[in-house]
Amino acid sequence: MDNRKSAIASVFSDWALSGRAYTMTEGHKRSTSIILKSLNDQAYNSIEFLDIGCGTGWAVRHAAEQYNFCCAYGIDLSNEMIELAS
């Protein structure tokens, strides 16, 4: 991992370990919900949902539970965030 990616992963790992990740989750819920609701209902079963920088995985879980996407995935540079998402 290059220095920039490593620095980003470190910041978000610190957030995960300190509990700040859940504040970030709450801050993103409204905009994520608006985006998901704006998608055409008819197309859900053909959409693959990918959340890059998924953090706690809230958006991936929400997409999988509330919408009929064929697949929902989340990736993050921070191993600690992935642990929270699991």
Buried (B, 14 or more C-beta within 10 A) or exposed (E): EEEEEEEBBEEBBEBBBEEEBBEBBEEBEEEBEEEBEEBEEEEBEEBEBEBEEBBBBBBBBBBBEEBEBEEBBBEBBBEBBBBBBE
